[in-house]
Amino acid sequence: MRSKAGVLFEVGQPWQIEEIDVADPQPRELVVELAATGLCHSDDHCVTGDTPMPLPIVGGHEGAGVVVAVGREVTRASVGDHVILFPTPTCGSCRFCNDGRSYLCDLNAYVATGRSPDGSYRFHLDGQGLGAYAQLGTFSQTLTVSELQVLVIEKDVPLDVACLIGCGVTTGYGSAVKVAKVQPGETVVVVGAGGVGISAVQGARIAGASTIVAVDPVELKRTTALALGATHAARSMEDGRHLVSELTRNVMADKVIVTLSLLKGDMFEALADLTAKGGTIAVTSVSPSTERSLSMPLSPFFLSNKSLVGTVFGLVNPLVDMPRMLDHYRAGSLKLDEMVTATYPLEQLNQGYADLHAGVNIRGVVRF
């Protein structure tokens, strides 16, 4: 099979649109014709080198489309099904899947390799293997993927909206609901109001937080956060600290959710200052691969019973939690259409990322 795809050949270079070959499905794989893919910041970290990946690679890891072929052993989907693709496999048989932590599935060990677990490539260009970001590569209109990374959805949800559930919305929503475990009446600060941050704001609202402060230097992101659930907004963590102090009579935030596109170790002291005694900092950010330490006063942090927790994929079980999020969308409580700031053809992939860097997008979407 042939397909157009966005391929990264070198760090620091733009995505190149190429005509590539897509492998036929193995017994537990299926072929999906994508309708749309979100432009997630994680793929851009391959371009900047903050997240080293084996190159060349087909980018993209949040997509939605229609199944056009299935391997003979596939049981999770059938030809004609509408599906969301997600970056974390769920094998259902490893220790972590069996104890309810499918986001830590052992098959995640292969997500950053670009190859399938058997060592093969699902994409090729002129006979050379091309990696697939997160074993997906949703910057290709046609792709062959494991059934372990597919969720069948009902056909009432538009695919160019459903694709956001594949990563960004799920990660942000889960960061509030499942990682920070926001409770009714709590004060929540979300630091970084891009696609993941706006989803965390919505998750906090749905969980019942009474005060939600979105912190971001970009006016569009603050305005969108206020429209979709934040009660207040601030330009910086310092401004946010003063605001939260006033709002809580200096108790500070019960939960601080960090959704910055790039997190540095020297930011943690400011994050700790935003956090109440007994509060939690939930980190949902990428740090440069060279970042090895964080800086903050340890005794005041731990003696105040504060917690620092990391997350992968919002700690969600895709097969259970994604359908619940789609129910929230149908009910009008989870806003997805409003998060799509602009759509692009695949040929304008680099423009989409330029707009992301310019701060004019909450979420850009490529429509095939």
N, C-alpha and C positions, 0 to 999 in steps of 0.2 A: 504494500500500500504506500501511496505517496501523500505527503502533507506539507503545507507551509508551516514554518515554525520559527520562533525567536531563539537564536542560538548565541551563547556567549563563548568567545574563543579565548579572550585574554582579559585579565583584570585591568580595569581602567578603560576598556574599550566599550563602545555601544553594542547593544543587541543587534545581531545581523539576521535578516529575514532570509531563510533558505528553504529550498525544496528538498525534503528529506524522505528517507524510507522508514516506514513503521513496520515492526515485526508482526507476524501473524501470532494469534493468541496461543499460548500453551494451555494445557488442560484446565488450569484454574485461573485463567486470565480472560479478559473480555476487551472488546474494542469499543471505544466511545467516540462519537462525533460530538465535539464540544459546541455548545451555543455561545458560551461566554466564560471568561476567566477574570478574576480580580487581579489588580496590580498591587501586590503586597510588598511592603518594604523589605521583607526578608530576602526576596529575590535580588533586590538592589544591593544588598550586602555582599552578594557575589561579585558585583561590578566593582564595588569599593574595596573589596578584599577584607572587609571586617569579618566575614564568615568564609574562610577558604573552602573551596569546593574543587574537586577534580574537573578540569576543563579539557575539551569543550563540553558544554552542557546545554540542554534545552530547559529553559526556566519555566516557572509557573507551578503553583501547587494548590490553588483554590479554583475549582472549575465545576461546571455543570453541563450536562448534555444528554444525549440519547444513545443507548446501547445499540450497536449495529451488528455485532457478532459476539459469540461466546464460545469458550472452550468446552470440551465434552464433559468436564467434571464441575462446571460452575453451577452453584446452587443459589447464590445470593441475588441474581438478576437474570432477566431474560431479554431477548431482542425486543426493542421498542420501549423498554422501560426508561423513564427519566431518572437520572442519577446525579447525586452530588459526589464529587471526589474529595478525599481528605488525605492529609499527609502522613498520618500515623496509622500503620497497619493494626488490625485487631484480629489476631489469629484465633483467639478463643480457646487455646489449649496450653499456653505457657502459664507459669505461676502467677504472673501479674494480671493477665486477662482473667484468670480463674478467681482471683481474690478481689475483683472489681476495679482494678487499676489498668484498664486496657490502654491508657495513654502511655504506659511504660512497657508495652508489649515488647518482647525480646526481638521481634523483627524490626524494631526501630533502629537497631544496630546498623541496618543497611541504608537508612534514609539518606545519609550524607555521602554515600559512596558513589551515587549516580548509576549504579548497576543493580540488577535484580539479585536476590540472594544466591542464585546459582552462578553468579558472575557474568551473566550475559547482558548485552545491551538491547534495549527495545527500540532505539533509534539508531540510524546510520546515515552518514553522508559520504558519498563516493567510497563506500566500503569501510569507512572509519566509524567505530562506535562512538556514539554521543551519549553522555550521561543524561539522566532525567532527574531534575530537581525533585527531591522527596519521593523518588521512584514514580513520579507522575509526569511532569513536563507539560503543564497545561498551556504553555505558549505554543503548543502544536494543536491544530484544529482536530486532528485525528490522533489517538494514542491508544496503546495497548497497556492495560494495567491489571494488577492483581485484583481479584474480587474482594480481597481483604481490605481494600481502600475505597470501597464503593457503598453508598447508601441509596437504595431505591426510594424515591419520593413520589407523592401524588402529583398529578399533572396540572393541578390548579395553581401552583406556584410558578411564576415566570422564571425561566432558567437563568436569565441575566441578573435576577435578584437572588435566586437560590445559590448561585456560585459563591456569594459572600459568606454563606454558612460554612463553606469548605474549610476556612481557616480563620480569617480576621474576626468575624462576628462571634464565632464559637469561642475563640481564645479570649476575647474581651469579656463577653458575657460570663464565661466560666470563671474568669479571674475574680469577678465580683461575687457570683453566686456560690461557686464551689471552692475557690481558693481562699479568698478573704472571708467567705461565709457571712456576707452582710446580713444583718438582722433588722427587723422593723424598728424605726426610730433612731437608727445610728447616724452618725456624721461620717461621711466618706469623702476623701479627696482622691481624684484621679489626675495623675501627673502625666500629661501627654494626651492630646485630644484628637489624634488621627483616627483611622478606622477602628483599630483595636480599642483605643481609649473611649471613643464614642459608644462602642458596644459595652464597655465596662460601665459607663454612665447609665446606659439603659438597663444593664443587669442590676445595678444598684437600685435604680428606681423600681424595677419589677420586684426586687427583694424587700422593698419597703423602707429604704433609707429616707430619713426626713430631711437631711441636708446633704447635698452633693455639690462639691466644689470642683470644677474643672480648671486645671492649670495648663496654659499653653500660651506662647508668645504670639501666635497667629490669630488675628481677629476672626477670620472665617471659622476657625475651629472652635473658638470660644462661643461664637454666635450659634453655631450648629449644636454644640453641647447644651447650651441653654434651651434651644428649641426642642431637644430630644430627651430632656430629663434633668439636667443640672439645675440647681437652684441658684448657684452663684458661679462666677468665673474670675480668674486672676491671671495676670500676664506672666508671673514668675513664682517660684517657690517662696521667695521672700515676701512677695505681696500676698501669696496664699497663706503664709504663716500668720501675718498680721490679721488677715480676714478671718481665718479659722479661730484665732484667739478671741477676736471680738464676738464671733457667733457662738462660741462654746464657753465663754467666761474663762478662757485660758485652760480649759480641759483638753482641747485639741481633738484630733480626728480619731475615731474608733478604728477606722480602716484607711490605709493609704495604698492605693493601687497604682503601680508604676508601669506605664505603657509607653515610655519613651522609645523612639526609634533606635537610639544608641545610648546606653547607660554607662557612665564612667564611675569608677570607685570613689572619687572625691565628692560625689553627689549624695552619699548616704547620710552625712551629718545633717544636711538640710531636710532629708526625708525623715530622719529620726525626730527632728524638731517639730515636724508636722503631726507626729503620732502621740496619742494619749497614753497614759499609763495603762498597761494591759492591752494596748492596741497592737495591730498587725500591719506590717509592710508586706504587701504581696507584689513580687517582682515579675513582670511579664515583659521583659525587654531583652534585646540582644546587646552584648558587650563585645568590644573588639577582642579578637583572639589573643592579643598581646596584653590585655588587662588581667592582672593577677591578684589584685588586692583591693580592699575597700577601706575607707577611712571614716571613723566616727568614734566618739568616746564610748568604750565598751561597758564600763561599770554603770554609768547612768542608764544606758540602754537596757542591760539585762536586769539590773536591780529595780527597774521600773516595770519588769515583767512584760516588756515588749517582745514581739516575735518578728522574725524575718523569714519569709518563706518564698521559695522559688516555684515555678510552675512550667509545665509543658502542656500546650494545647488546652489550657484552661481546666485541666483535670477532668475533661469530659469523656464519657463513653459515647462515641459517635452514634452507635446504633440505638441508643436510648435517648440521649440528650438532644441530638439534632432534631428529631421529630417533635420534641417538646418546644424547641425554639421556633419551629415552623408553625406550631399551634399558637404561640404567642404572636407571630406575624399575622396569622389569619384573624386573631382577635383584635389586632390593632395596637397591642402593647409593645411589640418589638418592631421598630421602624427600620425597614431595610431600603425601600425605594428612596427615602430621603437621604440616605447615606451615599448614594451614587451621584457624584458631582459631575462626572463627564464620562462619555463612552468614546472608544477609539476603534478603528480597524487595526488589525495586527500590524500593518505597515507603519502605524504611528505609535508603536510600542515605546520607543525612546521618548517621544513627546509626552506620553503619559507619565513617564518617570521624571521628566523635566518639570512637569506641572506639580508632581508630588513634592519635589525639592523646592519649588517656588512657593509652596504653601497654598495652592489654589484648589487642591483636591482633598476631600475627605476620603473617598475611595474612587479610583478610576477603574473602569471595566473595559476590557477588550471584547467586542462582539464579533463573532466569526460570521 
